[in-house]
Each structure stands twice: as C-alpha cells, then as structure tokens.
C-alpha cells in the first residue's frame, strides 16, 4: 500500500539546477544525445535537454564505458563531475564517469541533420518528419516563443479580471456563416466544425462580464497560400460594459506590451537563438480604414482596387506606412465596411456604412480581427433579417440577448500568424506544430 503525496523529488538535475551547483561536485543528469564530437582520446557528448544543450566530456580511462557504444539520439543518464568551461554551452560541462542508456533509436541514421544550427532542408521534409525536425534547437525555439505569447495572453487577462472558458467546437451552425465550413454527420444530424467561438463568447459575457479562450478553429477555405491554414489556434477574448470599441484595442495593446516584456525577460535564450528583435509596442497607431487606403494610395502610387476590404499587398503597404510615418510595427485599422463584417458587428451610428470594428496589422499582415458587437436584441434581429439570414440555429444565442446583455466587444488573434511575423518567417507552416491545409492531414 502506498500513498502519493505529490511530485517525487529526483536526483537528476536540469541545466538551471546545474548552474546553481558548485564546480567539483558529483552530479547526475539525463537527456538525448544531440551530437558527438570525437577528438580521439577526448570526445564531447552534447546532450539536448528541455532548457538547451549540455556538454559532457568523455575521456578514456576516466569514463567506465566505451564511446563506441554511444550514438546520436540515444537517451541516456550520466554521472560525473561538474566543471566550469566558458566555451561550453551555458559555461558548464560534466566530466563523465558513468553512463546508463535509457532508450535507443531503432534506426542508425537520423532522417534530418537536427544537430546543425540551421536545418537547411525543405519545408516539406521538415513537416513530413515533424517530430524529428522539432528536435533542432532553432525549430523548437519558435514554439517556445509561441508558448510565451499564449502564456502572456492567459496571465495578462487573468490579471484584468477575465474568466477562461472552453467552448464546443462542434455546433449546429457557425458564427461566421458562409460556405467555408467543415460539415459532418452528428448522429444523423447535420453539424459543423466551428469557425470561431464568437457566439459562445458573447453569451458568456452575460455570465462573467469578461471571458477568454485559447483553442482551435476551423476554416474550410480552399486557400493554398503562405498565410492560410484550415485549422489554427485563436486567442479570443470578449469584454462587457465597454464605453467604446477603443477599449478593446487598448486591452489588446496592454496584452502585447505584457507579452513583449515576458518574452524579453523569460525567453531571452529563444530570442537570441532566432535572432528576434522585439517590436516596440509602447503606443500603437489607430487609423480609419478609408483614410489609410487613401494615404497608402497617395504615398505609394497604388490604385484602390477593392473599396470594401484590404488586399495582402495593401496590408504590406499600410504596415510600411505605419513604420515610416509613426515608427510602429503595429497598426490598428478601424471602421471596416459593414458589408465585410459579420451580422453581429455594431454599425457606426455616425455612418452605418462602416462598423465599430478593426484589424490589427503586424509587420505586413493582419493578425487580429475585433470590434464592438450588437448587444440590443431588437437591433440584432433586424440585422439578421437585413442580411437575408434566418434565425435557424441562432435561437439559443438570441435568447441571451432577449434577457439583457451589456455593451461588449472582443477580438480573435491568430496565434500562428503572430508567431510567424515575430520570428521573421514567411510561411505560417513554419510556426505550426502539425499544419492542416489543403494537402496535409498527417502527421
């Protein structure tokens, strides 16, 4: 009979623990063999651990094992003496005495050269061998940065009084409507995979006032571009009792500032690995949709082709304009045309052709869509009717508004896009663990 009382202490140390240990002490560590540099009578065995690389020193006559028995990708446990060495990763190394092999690869050859600083192979190869390619330090660093963005989102919003929720991803109807839906049979009834948690977020504003979620969303769009996925992670929040939609932009600005500070403080190693320069988010300009279109057309000699939406080229030029004129990598584009926004978007009372909504562009790409929502039951029903929509499947959503809702609004951030632009990548699949697009369902 045994009682579990919590986490069991282990006698193996992580790199952070080794850095606090005095030189000359006997230590035990585990990890995966990242690479072996054989210099003859001396060899360097580089271990890959969750906090980075650790150097082990093998010397004939000191270690009680044969180096020939060790190979790349072995998972091992070593015991030895901790020593300081400024040339070693982290400034420390272990003079190895004893080794235990914990696990061995079935194949002698790795499919990718993961120990190289840059994994110079095709994106297709990296995705086909995803669980292997991510063992490369630079590849995995992207997802540590992504973790930081998600962690900051949660921590910041908790601090702002938000409640985390978890909404269903299978529904009778989508919040966005349209044809870009993954449809499925749900026990002999039609259902869809949700394009957004939007309707549920709004309903929960009537319960918690402020809510957020980090979860996947699904878009059955037949795009095959460097910026589109059919499944991605959305960072969503919705907040009630707002006085204007500027409060939503201010909340997102606060999150971005918090995220950049967190990355600078706790993800410095990953930033250095990827050579990332964090953007200054001290102040983010906000400019009307129609005004910035005119400014960009005038400054860069580009004719306005679509008066109701932004094309990718325009997003690039708007970001260029914001950097040149206002010194900002970010720019809010506000007051999008009503015809390009969903039925729940609040129209601008001053000009109903436009909405109290916005996109946030970052280094040439839209990473956020947000805005104020309609909170009046009658106004919402009128907008649905004006769009030629039916209320079928929206009954529960409308019920929440029938019984009173505060003025509210929110955002959705594309996590993979945000990571992609921050890391300086040009393809969103580089910052997606296991991408789902037109051609890829595996791994």
C-alpha positions in Angstrom: 0.0 0.0 0.0 1.4 3.4 -1.0 0.1 6.9 -0.7 1.1 9.5 -3.3 1.7 12.9 -1.7 2.9 15.0 -4.6 5.7 15.3 -7.1 8.6 12.9 -6.3 12.0 14.5 -6.0 14.6 13.2 -8.4 18.3 13.1 -8.1 18.9 14.2 -11.7 19.4 17.9 -12.3 18.3 20.3 -15.1 20.5 22.9 -16.5 19.1 25.6 -14.2 20.0 23.4 -11.3 23.5 22.7 -12.5 24.1 26.5 -12.8 23.4 26.7 -9.1 25.8 23.8 -8.2 29.4 24.3 -7.2 32.1 23.1 -9.6 33.7 19.9 -8.5 30.5 18.3 -7.2 29.3 15.0 -8.4 26.1 15.3 -10.4 23.6 13.2 -12.3 21.7 14.3 -15.5 19.7 12.8 -18.3 19.0 13.8 -21.8 19.2 12.9 -25.5 22.5 12.7 -27.4 22.3 15.7 -29.7 25.7 15.1 -31.3 29.1 13.5 -30.6 32.3 15.3 -31.4 35.1 12.7 -31.2 38.6 14.2 -30.8 40.4 10.9 -30.3 41.2 10.3 -26.6 38.7 13.0 -25.7 35.2 13.4 -27.0 32.4 15.9 -26.4 28.9 14.4 -26.0 26.3 17.1 -26.4 23.0 16.4 -24.6 19.8 18.0 -25.6 17.6 18.9 -22.7 14.4 21.0 -22.3 16.4 24.0 -21.3 19.0 23.8 -24.0 22.3 22.0 -24.6 24.7 20.5 -22.1 28.2 19.3 -22.8 29.6 16.1 -21.4 33.3 15.3 -21.7 34.4 11.7 -22.4 38.0 10.7 -21.6 39.4 7.3 -22.0 40.4 5.8 -18.6 38.0 8.2 -16.7 34.6 7.0 -18.0 33.6 3.4 -17.3 32.0 2.9 -20.7 33.1 2.8 -24.4 32.3 5.8 -26.5 31.6 3.4 -29.4 28.6 2.1 -27.6 27.0 5.6 -27.8 25.2 7.1 -30.8 23.1 10.1 -31.8 19.5 10.1 -30.4 20.3 7.7 -27.6 18.5 8.8 -24.4 20.9 8.5 -21.5 21.6 9.2 -17.9 25.2 10.3 -17.0 27.0 10.8 -13.7 30.1 12.8 -13.4 31.9 15.9 -12.0 30.6 19.4 -12.8 33.1 21.8 -14.2 33.2 25.4 -15.4 34.1 26.0 -19.0 33.3 29.3 -20.7 33.5 27.7 -24.1 30.8 25.1 -23.3 27.1 25.8 -23.7 25.9 27.6 -20.7 29.5 27.8 -19.4 29.4 24.4 -17.7 30.2 20.8 -18.6 30.2 17.4 -17.0 33.3 15.2 -16.9 31.6 11.9 -17.4 32.3 8.8 -15.3 29.3 6.6 -15.6 26.5 6.2 -18.2 23.2 4.4 -18.4 21.4 4.0 -21.7 17.6 4.6 -21.2 16.5 4.2 -24.8 17.9 3.6 -28.2 16.6 4.5 -31.7 15.7 1.6 -34.0 17.5 3.2 -36.9 21.2 4.0 -37.1 20.6 7.2 -39.3 18.6 10.2 -38.5 16.3 11.4 -41.4 17.4 15.0 -40.8 20.6 16.6 -39.6 19.0 18.0 -36.4 22.3 18.8 -34.7 23.1 21.5 -37.3 22.5 25.1 -36.2 20.2 25.7 -39.2 18.1 22.9 -40.5 18.8 23.5 -44.2 16.2 21.3 -45.7 12.9 21.8 -47.4 9.7 22.8 -45.5 8.1 19.6 -46.9 10.8 17.5 -45.3 10.5 19.3 -42.0 6.8 18.7 -42.0 7.0 15.1 -43.1 9.4 14.4 -40.2 7.9 16.9 -37.8 8.6 15.1 -34.5 12.3 14.9 -35.6 12.7 18.3 -37.2 11.5 20.0 -34.0 14.4 18.5 -32.1 16.6 21.1 -33.9 17.2 23.9 -31.4 16.1 26.7 -33.8 13.0 24.8 -34.9 11.8 24.1 -31.3 12.6 27.7 -30.2 9.8 29.0 -32.4 7.3 27.1 -30.3 8.8 28.3 -27.1 8.1 31.8 -28.3 4.6 30.7 -29.2 4.2 29.3 -25.7 5.3 32.7 -24.4 2.6 34.5 -26.5 -0.1 32.1 -25.2 1.1 32.3 -21.6 1.1 36.0 -21.7 -2.4 36.1 -23.1 -3.6 34.0 -20.2 -1.7 35.7 -17.5 -2.5 39.2 -18.6 -6.2 38.6 -19.0 -6.4 36.8 -15.6 -4.9 40.0 -14.2 -7.6 42.0 -15.9 -10.5 40.1 -14.3 -11.2 37.7 -17.2 -12.5 34.2 -16.8 -11.2 31.4 -19.0 -13.9 29.4 -20.8 -13.9 26.3 -23.1 -16.5 26.3 -25.8 -17.6 23.4 -28.1 -16.0 23.0 -31.4 -18.9 21.1 -32.9 -22.1 23.0 -33.5 -25.3 23.2 -35.4 -24.3 26.5 -37.0 -21.3 28.7 -37.4 -20.9 32.2 -36.0 -19.4 33.5 -39.3 -21.8 31.7 -41.7 -20.8 31.3 -45.3 -19.7 28.3 -47.3 -16.3 27.8 -45.7 -17.5 25.2 -43.2 -16.4 21.7 -42.5 -19.6 19.8 -42.4 -20.1 16.5 -40.6 -22.8 14.0 -39.7 -23.6 14.2 -36.0 -25.7 11.1 -35.1 -27.7 11.6 -38.3 -28.0 15.3 -37.8 -26.0 18.0 -39.8 -23.3 19.7 -37.8 -20.2 21.9 -38.5 -16.8 22.5 -37.0 -16.8 26.0 -35.5 -15.0 28.8 -37.4 -15.0 30.8 -34.2 -16.1 30.7 -30.5 -17.8 34.1 -31.2 -21.4 33.3 -30.3 -20.4 31.4 -27.2 -18.1 34.2 -26.1 -20.9 36.8 -26.4 -23.3 34.6 -24.4 -20.8 34.2 -21.6 -20.3 38.0 -21.3 -23.8 37.9 -19.8 -22.5 35.5 -17.2 -18.9 36.5 -16.4 -18.6 40.0 -17.9 -15.1 39.2 -19.3 -14.1 35.9 -20.9 -11.3 34.5 -23.0 -10.3 31.2 -24.7 -7.3 29.8 -26.5 -8.5 27.0 -28.8 -8.5 25.7 -32.4 -10.9 27.0 -35.0 -11.6 25.5 -38.4 -11.9 27.2 -41.8 -12.8 25.1 -44.9 -11.2 27.7 -47.2 -9.5 26.4 -50.3 -6.5 28.7 -50.0 -3.1 27.4 -50.7 -1.0 30.4 -49.5 1.8 31.0 -47.1 -0.6 32.7 -44.7 -3.6 30.4 -44.5 -4.4 27.2 -42.6 -7.6 25.2 -42.3 -7.1 24.7 -38.6 -5.3 27.3 -36.4 -5.2 28.4 -32.8 -7.2 31.5 -32.0 -6.6 33.7 -28.9 -10.1 35.1 -28.2 -11.4 37.5 -25.6 -14.8 39.2 -25.1 -15.4 42.0 -22.6 -18.6 43.7 -21.4 -19.6 47.1 -20.1 -17.4 48.9 -22.6 -17.9 52.6 -23.4 -16.4 52.3 -26.9 -14.6 49.9 -29.1 -11.3 51.7 -28.4 -11.4 50.0 -25.0 -11.0 46.7 -26.8 -8.0 48.0 -28.8 -6.5 49.3 -25.6 -6.9 45.9 -23.9 -5.1 44.2 -26.8 -2.4 46.8 -26.7 -1.9 46.0 -23.0 -1.6 42.3 -23.8 1.0 42.9 -26.5 3.1 45.1 -24.1 2.8 42.4 -21.5 3.8 39.7 -24.0 6.8 41.5 -25.2 8.0 42.1 -21.6 7.5 38.4 -20.8 9.4 37.3 -23.9 12.3 39.7 -23.1 12.5 38.5 -19.5 11.9 34.8 -19.7 12.5 33.7 -23.3 15.7 35.6 -23.9 17.6 32.4 -24.9 15.0 31.6 -27.6 15.0 35.2 -28.8 18.8 35.0 -29.2 18.6 31.7 -30.9 16.2 33.0 -33.5 17.8 36.5 -33.7 14.5 38.1 -32.9 14.2 41.8 -32.3 11.1 42.5 -30.3 8.8 45.3 -31.6 8.2 48.4 -29.6 4.5 48.4 -28.5 4.6 51.4 -26.2 2.0 53.1 -28.5 0.1 51.7 -31.4 -1.5 54.0 -34.0 -5.1 53.6 -35.0 -6.4 54.9 -38.3 -9.7 54.6 -40.2 -10.0 52.0 -43.0 -11.0 54.5 -45.7 -8.4 57.1 -44.6 -5.4 54.7 -44.6 -6.4 53.4 -48.0 -6.2 56.9 -49.4 -2.9 57.6 -47.6 -1.3 54.5 -49.0 -2.7 55.0 -52.5 -1.3 58.6 -52.5 2.1 57.8 -51.0 2.9 54.6 -52.9 1.0 55.3 -56.1 -1.2 52.3 -55.8 -4.7 52.4 -57.2 -7.5 51.3 -54.8 -8.9 48.1 -56.3 -11.3 46.9 -53.5 -13.0 49.6 -51.5 -14.5 47.2 -49.1 -11.5 45.1 -47.9 -7.8 45.0 -47.6 -5.7 43.0 -50.0 -2.4 41.4 -48.9 -0.4 44.0 -50.8 -2.3 46.8 -49.1 -1.6 45.2 -45.7 2.1 45.3 -46.5 1.9 48.9 -47.6 -0.1 50.0 -44.6 2.5 48.4 -42.3 5.2 50.1 -44.2 3.4 53.4 -43.9 2.9 52.9 -40.2 6.6 52.2 -39.7 7.8 55.1 -41.8 5.3 57.7 -40.6 4.7 56.6 -37.0 7.6 54.3 -36.2 5.4 51.4 -35.3 5.4 47.7 -36.4 1.8 47.5 -35.4 -1.2 49.5 -36.7 -4.9 49.3 -35.9 -7.1 49.7 -39.0 -10.6 50.8 -37.8 -14.1 51.2 -39.1 -14.3 48.4 -41.6 -17.2 48.5 -44.1 -20.3 46.9 -42.8 -20.8 44.6 -45.8 -17.5 42.9 -45.0 -18.2 42.3 -41.3 -20.4 39.6 -39.7 -24.0 40.2 -38.7 -23.2 40.8 -35.0 -20.8 43.7 -35.8 -22.0 47.1 -34.4 -22.5 49.6 -37.2 -21.1 53.1 -36.6 -24.1 55.3 -35.6 -22.4 58.2 -37.4 -22.2 56.3 -40.7 -23.8 52.9 -40.9 -21.8 52.0 -44.0 -19.0 51.3 -41.5 -18.7 49.3 -38.3 -17.1 49.9 -34.9 -14.6 47.2 -35.7 -10.9 46.9 -36.5 -8.0 44.7 -37.6 -4.5 44.8 -36.1 -1.7 44.6 -38.7 1.7 43.5 -37.6 4.7 43.7 -40.0 2.6 43.5 -43.1 -0.1 41.0 -42.1 -3.4 41.0 -40.3 -3.1 39.1 -37.0 -6.3 40.3 -35.2 -9.9 41.0 -36.0 -12.1 42.6 -33.4 -14.7 45.2 -32.6 -17.8 46.1 -30.8 -20.8 43.8 -31.1 -24.6 44.5 -31.2 -26.0 44.0 -27.7 -29.6 45.0 -28.3 -31.9 42.1 -29.0 -34.2 44.0 -31.5 -31.2 45.5 -33.4 -29.6 42.1 -33.7 -32.8 40.5 -35.1 -33.1 43.4 -37.6 -29.5 43.0 -38.7 -30.0 39.2 -39.3 -33.2 39.9 -41.3 -31.4 42.7 -43.3 -28.7 40.2 -44.2 -31.3 37.8 -45.6 -30.4 35.3 -42.9 -32.7 33.0 -40.9 -32.7 32.6 -37.2 -32.5 28.9 -37.5 -29.7 27.6 -35.2 -29.4 31.0 -33.5 -32.2 30.6 -31.1 -30.0 30.0 -28.0 -27.7 32.8 -29.0 -30.6 35.3 -29.4 -32.2 34.0 -26.1 -29.2 35.5 -24.2 -29.9 38.9 -25.7 -33.6 38.7 -25.1 -32.8 38.7 -21.4 -30.4 41.5 -21.4 -26.7 42.0 -22.4 -24.3 44.8 -21.7 -22.4 46.7 -24.4 -19.5 44.5 -25.3 -16.8 43.5 -27.8 -13.7 41.4 -28.3 -11.0 40.1 -30.6 -9.5 37.0 -32.1 -5.8 36.7 -32.6 -4.2 34.2 -35.0 -1.5 32.6 -32.8 0.4 31.0 -35.7 0.4 34.3 -37.7 1.6 36.3 -34.7 4.4 33.8 -34.1 5.3 33.7 -37.8 5.7 37.5 -38.1 7.5 37.8 -34.8 10.0 35.1 -35.8 10.5 36.6 -39.3 9.2 33.5 -41.1 7.5 33.8 -44.5 5.3 30.7 -44.3 2.8 30.0 -41.5 3.5 26.3 -41.6 6.9 27.1 -40.1 5.2 28.2 -36.9 2.5 25.5 -36.8 3.3 22.3 -34.9 1.3 20.0 -37.2 -0.2 22.0 -40.1 -3.6 21.2 -41.6 -4.1 22.6 -45.0 -5.5 21.6 -48.4 -2.9 18.8 -48.8 -1.8 17.8 -45.3 -3.7 15.6 -42.8 -0.6 13.9 -41.4 1.4 13.7 -39.2 
